[in-house]
């Protein structure tokens, strides 16, 4: 499934290993979709990267 970057399907969930400080704040879509996930999980389609970040895909 793919939602075209609207944050609805969840197939782009990634675990942030390093660099959380280099990411944009959580969007409202992410807050709803990730409410039962660890704090270091993000939706790649909703996240702006502003510096070095290490991620784990398909956590």
Biopython code that builds the backbone (N, CA, C, O; Angstrom):
import numpy as np
from Bio.PDB.StructureBuilder import StructureBuilder

atoms = [
    (1, "UNK", "N", (0.852, -1.171, 0.000)),
    (1, "UNK", "CA", (0.000, 0.000, 0.000)),
    (1, "UNK", "C", (0.900, 1.237, 0.000)),
    (1, "UNK", "O", (1.977, 1.232, 0.596)),
    (2, "UNK", "N", (0.456, 2.270, -0.659)),
    (2, "UNK", "CA", (1.203, 3.517, -0.689)),
    (2, "UNK", "C", (0.209, 4.662, -0.755)),
    (2, "UNK", "O", (-0.693, 4.658, -1.592)),
    (3, "UNK", "N", (0.370, 5.637, 0.122)),
    (3, "UNK", "CA", (-0.592, 6.741, 0.215)),
    (3, "UNK", "C", (-0.139, 7.984, -0.538)),
    (3, "UNK", "O", (-0.811, 9.014, -0.480)),
    (4, "UNK", "N", (0.979, 7.912, -1.238)),
    (4, "UNK", "CA", (1.445, 9.063, -2.000)),
    (4, "UNK", "C", (2.043, 10.170, -1.152)),
    (4, "UNK", "O", (2.080, 11.323, -1.582)),
    (5, "UNK", "N", (2.511, 9.840, 0.045)),
    (5, "UNK", "CA", (3.161, 10.834, 0.896)),
    (5, "UNK", "C", (2.238, 11.577, 1.840)),
    (5, "UNK", "O", (2.629, 12.596, 2.409)),
    (6, "UNK", "N", (1.020, 11.088, 2.018)),
    (6, "UNK", "CA", (0.061, 11.759, 2.899)),
    (6, "UNK", "C", (0.073, 11.239, 4.332)),
    (6, "UNK", "O", (-0.687, 11.727, 5.169)),
    (7, "UNK", "N", (0.926, 10.253, 4.629)),
    (7, "UNK", "CA", (1.058, 9.757, 5.994)),
    (7, "UNK", "C", (-0.057, 8.846, 6.450)),
    (7, "UNK", "O", (-0.241, 8.667, 7.654)),
    (8, "UNK", "N", (-0.798, 8.273, 5.546)),
    (8, "UNK", "CA", (-1.945, 7.453, 5.910)),
    (8, "UNK", "C", (-1.660, 5.960, 5.992)),
    (8, "UNK", "O", (-2.278, 5.264, 6.798)),
    (9, "UNK", "N", (-0.739, 5.452, 5.176)),
    (9, "UNK", "CA", (-0.557, 3.997, 5.100)),
    (9, "UNK", "C", (0.449, 3.449, 6.116)),
    (9, "UNK", "O", (0.316, 2.306, 6.554)),
    (10, "UNK", "N", (1.443, 4.239, 6.495)),
    (10, "UNK", "CA", (2.429, 3.787, 7.471)),
    (10, "UNK", "C", (3.540, 2.922, 6.921)),
    (10, "UNK", "O", (4.354, 2.417, 7.695)),
    (11, "UNK", "N", (3.608, 2.731, 5.611)),
    (11, "UNK", "CA", (4.656, 1.876, 5.051)),
    (11, "UNK", "C", (6.039, 2.514, 5.114)),
    (11, "UNK", "O", (7.036, 1.825, 4.903)),
    (12, "UNK", "N", (6.124, 3.795, 5.396)),
    (12, "UNK", "CA", (7.424, 4.480, 5.440)),
    (12, "UNK", "C", (7.901, 4.734, 6.872)),
    (12, "UNK", "O", (8.766, 5.583, 7.085)),
    (13, "UNK", "N", (7.357, 4.018, 7.850)),
    (13, "UNK", "CA", (7.815, 4.191, 9.233)),
    (13, "UNK", "C", (9.286, 3.797, 9.321)),
    (13, "UNK", "O", (9.687, 2.732, 8.852)),
    (14, "UNK", "N", (10.078, 4.672, 9.929)),
    (14, "UNK", "CA", (11.496, 4.402, 10.154)),
    (14, "UNK", "C", (11.824, 4.649, 11.615)),
    (14, "UNK", "O", (11.147, 5.419, 12.297)),
    (15, "UNK", "N", (12.871, 3.985, 12.087)),
    (15, "UNK", "CA", (13.390, 4.202, 13.438)),
    (15, "UNK", "C", (14.594, 5.120, 13.318)),
    (15, "UNK", "O", (15.521, 4.835, 12.560)),
    (16, "UNK", "N", (14.588, 6.213, 14.057)),
    (16, "UNK", "CA", (15.704, 7.150, 14.040)),
    (16, "UNK", "C", (16.741, 6.651, 15.043)),
    (16, "UNK", "O", (16.472, 6.585, 16.243)),
    (17, "UNK", "N", (17.918, 6.303, 14.550)),
    (17, "UNK", "CA", (18.995, 5.788, 15.392)),
    (17, "UNK", "C", (19.822, 6.945, 15.946)),
    (17, "UNK", "O", (20.181, 6.949, 17.124)),
    (18, "UNK", "N", (20.120, 7.919, 15.099)),
    (18, "UNK", "CA", (20.879, 9.110, 15.497)),
    (18, "UNK", "C", (20.347, 10.314, 14.745)),
    (18, "UNK", "O", (19.869, 10.192, 13.618)),
    (19, "UNK", "N", (20.430, 11.481, 15.374)),
    (19, "UNK", "CA", (20.122, 12.723, 14.689)),
    (19, "UNK", "C", (18.708, 13.248, 14.850)),
    (19, "UNK", "O", (18.255, 14.037, 14.022)),
    (20, "UNK", "N", (17.995, 12.835, 15.892)),
    (20, "UNK", "CA", (16.632, 13.336, 16.112)),
    (20, "UNK", "C", (16.582, 14.862, 16.106)),
    (20, "UNK", "O", (15.590, 15.459, 15.689)),
    (21, "UNK", "N", (17.658, 15.480, 16.571)),
    (21, "UNK", "CA", (17.695, 16.945, 16.647)),
    (21, "UNK", "C", (17.727, 17.597, 15.264)),
    (21, "UNK", "O", (17.512, 18.802, 15.140)),
    (22, "UNK", "N", (17.990, 16.818, 14.246)),
    (22, "UNK", "CA", (18.063, 17.338, 12.875)),
    (22, "UNK", "C", (16.774, 17.123, 12.081)),
    (22, "UNK", "O", (16.765, 17.268, 10.859)),
    (23, "UNK", "N", (15.691, 16.778, 12.773)),
    (23, "UNK", "CA", (14.420, 16.518, 12.105)),
    (23, "UNK", "C", (13.392, 17.595, 12.438)),
    (23, "UNK", "O", (13.445, 18.226, 13.494)),
    (24, "UNK", "N", (12.467, 17.787, 11.521)),
    (24, "UNK", "CA", (11.357, 18.706, 11.760)),
    (24, "UNK", "C", (10.492, 18.168, 12.901)),
    (24, "UNK", "O", (10.534, 16.975, 13.201)),
    (25, "UNK", "N", (9.708, 19.045, 13.538)),
    (25, "UNK", "CA", (8.787, 18.573, 14.579)),
    (25, "UNK", "C", (7.768, 17.590, 13.997)),
    (25, "UNK", "O", (7.488, 17.604, 12.799)),
    (26, "UNK", "N", (7.223, 16.743, 14.862)),
    (26, "UNK", "CA", (6.183, 15.805, 14.434)),
    (26, "UNK", "C", (4.995, 16.557, 13.846)),
    (26, "UNK", "O", (4.567, 17.578, 14.386)),
    (27, "UNK", "N", (4.472, 16.053, 12.751)),
    (27, "UNK", "CA", (3.246, 16.620, 12.186)),
    (27, "UNK", "C", (2.050, 16.045, 12.947)),
    (27, "UNK", "O", (2.190, 15.061, 13.673)),
    (28, "UNK", "N", (0.891, 16.652, 12.785)),
    (28, "UNK", "CA", (-0.324, 16.121, 13.412)),
    (28, "UNK", "C", (-0.626, 14.716, 12.894)),
    (28, "UNK", "O", (-1.086, 13.859, 13.649)),
    (29, "UNK", "N", (-0.369, 14.484, 11.621)),
    (29, "UNK", "CA", (-0.569, 13.150, 11.029)),
    (29, "UNK", "C", (0.321, 12.136, 11.738)),
    (29, "UNK", "O", (-0.138, 11.047, 12.085)),
    (30, "UNK", "N", (1.595, 12.484, 11.958)),
    (30, "UNK", "CA", (2.517, 11.574, 12.645)),
    (30, "UNK", "C", (2.071, 11.317, 14.077)),
    (30, "UNK", "O", (2.125, 10.182, 14.550)),
    (31, "UNK", "N", (1.635, 12.351, 14.763)),
    (31, "UNK", "CA", (1.190, 12.182, 16.153)),
    (31, "UNK", "C", (0.069, 11.156, 16.235)),
    (31, "UNK", "O", (0.052, 10.326, 17.144)),
    (32, "UNK", "N", (-0.858, 11.208, 15.300)),
    (32, "UNK", "CA", (-1.964, 10.239, 15.294)),
    (32, "UNK", "C", (-1.491, 8.848, 14.890)),
    (32, "UNK", "O", (-1.847, 7.860, 15.531)),
    (33, "UNK", "N", (-0.694, 8.767, 13.833)),
    (33, "UNK", "CA", (-0.276, 7.468, 13.285)),
    (33, "UNK", "C", (0.715, 6.743, 14.196)),
    (33, "UNK", "O", (0.738, 5.513, 14.230)),
    (34, "UNK", "N", (1.528, 7.494, 14.928)),
    (34, "UNK", "CA", (2.607, 6.898, 15.722)),
    (34, "UNK", "C", (2.333, 6.905, 17.224)),
    (34, "UNK", "O", (3.252, 6.685, 18.013)),
    (35, "UNK", "N", (1.092, 7.152, 17.636)),
    (35, "UNK", "CA", (0.812, 7.326, 19.064)),
    (35, "UNK", "C", (1.172, 6.112, 19.917)),
    (35, "UNK", "O", (1.444, 6.274, 21.107)),
    (36, "UNK", "N", (1.183, 4.919, 19.360)),
    (36, "UNK", "CA", (1.534, 3.714, 20.119)),
    (36, "UNK", "C", (2.920, 3.183, 19.781)),
    (36, "UNK", "O", (3.250, 2.043, 20.108)),
    (37, "UNK", "N", (3.727, 4.004, 19.129)),
    (37, "UNK", "CA", (5.083, 3.610, 18.722)),
    (37, "UNK", "C", (6.107, 4.335, 19.599)),
    (37, "UNK", "O", (5.774, 5.334, 20.238)),
    (38, "UNK", "N", (7.346, 3.843, 19.635)),
    (38, "UNK", "CA", (8.403, 4.530, 20.388)),
    (38, "UNK", "C", (8.619, 5.957, 19.877)),
    (38, "UNK", "O", (8.314, 6.263, 18.724)),
    (39, "UNK", "N", (9.142, 6.818, 20.736)),
    (39, "UNK", "CA", (9.353, 8.230, 20.405)),
    (39, "UNK", "C", (10.324, 8.449, 19.251)),
    (39, "UNK", "O", (10.302, 9.506, 18.621)),
    (40, "UNK", "N", (11.173, 7.467, 18.967)),
    (40, "UNK", "CA", (12.157, 7.648, 17.895)),
    (40, "UNK", "C", (11.674, 7.080, 16.552)),
    (40, "UNK", "O", (12.486, 6.890, 15.646)),
    (41, "UNK", "N", (10.394, 6.811, 16.409)),
    (41, "UNK", "CA", (9.817, 6.391, 15.132)),
    (41, "UNK", "C", (9.230, 7.607, 14.429)),
    (41, "UNK", "O", (8.619, 8.469, 15.060)),
    (42, "UNK", "N", (9.424, 7.665, 13.113)),
    (42, "UNK", "CA", (8.884, 8.765, 12.306)),
    (42, "UNK", "C", (8.334, 8.217, 10.998)),
    (42, "UNK", "O", (8.675, 7.111, 10.580)),
    (43, "UNK", "N", (7.491, 8.998, 10.369)),
    (43, "UNK", "CA", (7.037, 8.698, 9.012)),
    (43, "UNK", "C", (7.961, 9.448, 8.068)),
    (43, "UNK", "O", (8.018, 10.678, 8.095)),
    (44, "UNK", "N", (8.680, 8.716, 7.238)),
    (44, "UNK", "CA", (9.651, 9.347, 6.343)),
    (44, "UNK", "C", (8.983, 10.358, 5.411)),
    (44, "UNK", "O", (9.586, 11.377, 5.072)),
    (45, "UNK", "N", (7.767, 10.091, 5.001)),
    (45, "UNK", "CA", (7.084, 10.991, 4.061)),
    (45, "UNK", "C", (6.663, 12.307, 4.694)),
    (45, "UNK", "O", (6.334, 13.256, 3.982)),
    (46, "UNK", "N", (6.667, 12.382, 6.014)),
    (46, "UNK", "CA", (6.213, 13.581, 6.709)),
    (46, "UNK", "C", (7.354, 14.345, 7.372)),
    (46, "UNK", "O", (7.131, 15.412, 7.943)),
    (47, "UNK", "N", (8.570, 13.813, 7.302)),
    (47, "UNK", "CA", (9.697, 14.349, 8.056)),
    (47, "UNK", "C", (10.663, 15.107, 7.163)),
    (47, "UNK", "O", (11.096, 14.599, 6.128)),
    (48, "UNK", "N", (10.999, 16.325, 7.566)),
    (48, "UNK", "CA", (12.029, 17.096, 6.876)),
    (48, "UNK", "C", (13.347, 16.900, 7.607)),
    (48, "UNK", "O", (13.402, 17.011, 8.831)),
    (49, "UNK", "N", (14.398, 16.611, 6.868)),
    (49, "UNK", "CA", (15.722, 16.364, 7.432)),
    (49, "UNK", "C", (16.574, 17.607, 7.232)),
    (49, "UNK", "O", (16.706, 18.104, 6.114)),
    (50, "UNK", "N", (17.156, 18.112, 8.331)),
    (50, "UNK", "CA", (17.939, 19.343, 8.302)),
    (50, "UNK", "C", (19.406, 19.132, 8.642)),
    (50, "UNK", "O", (20.128, 20.099, 8.884)),
    (51, "UNK", "N", (19.860, 17.878, 8.664)),
    (51, "UNK", "CA", (21.242, 17.562, 9.000)),
    (51, "UNK", "C", (21.422, 16.058, 9.007)),
    (51, "UNK", "O", (20.530, 15.323, 8.584)),
    (52, "UNK", "N", (22.579, 15.589, 9.489)),
    (52, "UNK", "CA", (22.865, 14.150, 9.483)),
    (52, "UNK", "C", (21.880, 13.353, 10.344)),
    (52, "UNK", "O", (21.576, 13.728, 11.476)),
    (53, "UNK", "N", (21.396, 12.258, 9.787)),
    (53, "UNK", "CA", (20.456, 11.377, 10.479)),
    (53, "UNK", "C", (20.767, 9.943, 10.068)),
    (53, "UNK", "O", (21.048, 9.672, 8.900)),
    (54, "UNK", "N", (20.716, 9.025, 11.032)),
    (54, "UNK", "CA", (20.849, 7.598, 10.754)),
    (54, "UNK", "C", (19.510, 6.948, 11.060)),
    (54, "UNK", "O", (18.961, 7.132, 12.146)),
    (55, "UNK", "N", (18.978, 6.183, 10.098)),
    (55, "UNK", "CA", (17.687, 5.537, 10.282)),
    (55, "UNK", "C", (17.791, 4.036, 10.059)),
    (55, "UNK", "O", (18.685, 3.545, 9.368)),
    (56, "UNK", "N", (16.852, 3.327, 10.663)),
    (56, "UNK", "CA", (16.679, 1.895, 10.408)),
    (56, "UNK", "C", (15.324, 1.753, 9.725)),
    (56, "UNK", "O", (14.303, 2.182, 10.262)),
    (57, "UNK", "N", (15.320, 1.150, 8.542)),
    (57, "UNK", "CA", (14.064, 0.966, 7.828)),
    (57, "UNK", "C", (13.386, -0.320, 8.269)),
    (57, "UNK", "O", (14.045, -1.256, 8.721)),
    (58, "UNK", "N", (12.102, -0.359, 8.138)),
    (58, "UNK", "CA", (11.273, -1.509, 8.516)),
    (58, "UNK", "C", (11.587, -1.998, 9.925)),
    (58, "UNK", "O", (11.953, -3.157, 10.127)),
    (59, "UNK", "N", (11.438, -1.093, 10.904)),
    (59, "UNK", "CA", (11.761, -1.476, 12.296)),
    (59, "UNK", "C", (10.821, -2.534, 12.847)),
    (59, "UNK", "O", (10.967, -2.952, 13.995)),
]
sb = StructureBuilder()
sb.init_structure("model")
sb.init_model(0)
sb.init_chain("A")
sb.init_seg("    ")
for serial, (resi, resn, name, xyz) in enumerate(atoms, 1):
    if name == "N":
        sb.init_residue(resn, " ", resi, " ")
    sb.init_atom(name, np.array(xyz, "f"), 0.0, 1.0, " ", f" {name:<3s}", serial, name[0])
structure = sb.get_structure()
